Amino acid sequence: MKIFTSILVLLALALIVFNITLLDFKNPFQGDSAVAFIGIAASFCAVLILLIFRISKRIEEKMNENR
């Protein structure tokens, strides 16, 4: 599971980088730039969710060791 979440985090980070290249800094909220902002926000949320999931799995493992 750790490898799977790591791969997903790397893919989300790659999407963030890709969407940054699509931004037009002169007109940031028009056309493809708006889609790029939405993609960056969605990828950032995915990274946060995956990191929270990984932390919760670590906590679960520690709780099971104490039993």
C-alpha positions as CSV (number, residue, x, y, z in Angstrom):
1,M,0.0,0.0,0.0
2,K,2.9,2.3,0.7
3,I,4.3,2.0,-2.8
4,F,0.9,2.5,-4.3
5,T,0.3,5.8,-2.4
6,S,3.8,6.9,-3.2
7,I,3.1,6.4,-6.9
8,L,-0.1,8.3,-6.7
9,V,1.6,11.2,-4.9
10,L,4.2,11.4,-7.6
11,L,1.6,11.4,-10.3
12,A,-0.3,14.2,-8.6
13,L,2.9,16.2,-8.2
14,A,3.6,15.6,-11.9
15,L,0.1,16.9,-12.7
16,I,0.8,20.0,-10.7
17,V,4.0,20.7,-12.6
18,F,2.2,20.0,-15.9
19,N,-0.6,22.4,-15.1
20,I,1.8,25.1,-14.0
21,T,3.3,25.0,-17.5
22,L,-0.2,25.6,-18.9
23,L,-0.7,28.8,-16.9
24,D,-0.8,32.1,-18.7
25,F,0.4,34.6,-16.1
26,K,-0.9,37.6,-18.1
27,N,-4.5,36.3,-18.1
28,P,-4.6,33.8,-15.2
29,F,-8.4,33.3,-15.1
30,Q,-9.2,33.0,-18.8
31,G,-9.2,30.0,-21.1
32,D,-6.8,27.2,-20.4
33,S,-5.4,29.0,-17.4
34,A,-8.6,28.6,-15.5
35,V,-8.6,24.9,-16.2
36,A,-4.9,24.7,-15.1
37,F,-5.8,26.4,-11.8
38,I,-8.6,23.9,-11.2
39,G,-6.1,21.0,-12.1
40,I,-3.5,22.4,-9.7
41,A,-6.1,22.7,-6.9
42,A,-7.4,19.2,-7.5
43,S,-3.9,17.7,-7.6
44,F,-3.0,19.5,-4.4
45,C,-6.1,18.1,-2.7
46,A,-5.2,14.6,-3.9
47,V,-1.7,14.9,-2.4
48,L,-3.1,16.0,0.9
49,I,-5.7,13.2,1.0
50,L,-3.0,10.6,0.2
51,L,-0.7,11.9,2.9
52,I,-3.5,11.9,5.5
53,F,-4.3,8.3,4.4
54,R,-0.6,7.3,4.8
55,I,-0.4,8.9,8.3
56,S,-3.7,7.1,9.4
57,K,-2.2,3.8,8.3
58,R,0.9,4.4,10.4
59,I,-1.3,5.2,13.4
60,E,-3.3,2.1,12.8
61,E,-0.2,-0.1,12.6
62,K,1.1,1.4,15.9
63,M,-2.2,0.8,17.6
64,N,-2.2,-2.9,16.5
65,E,1.4,-3.3,17.8
66,N,0.4,-2.2,21.3
67,R,-2.3,-4.9,21.5
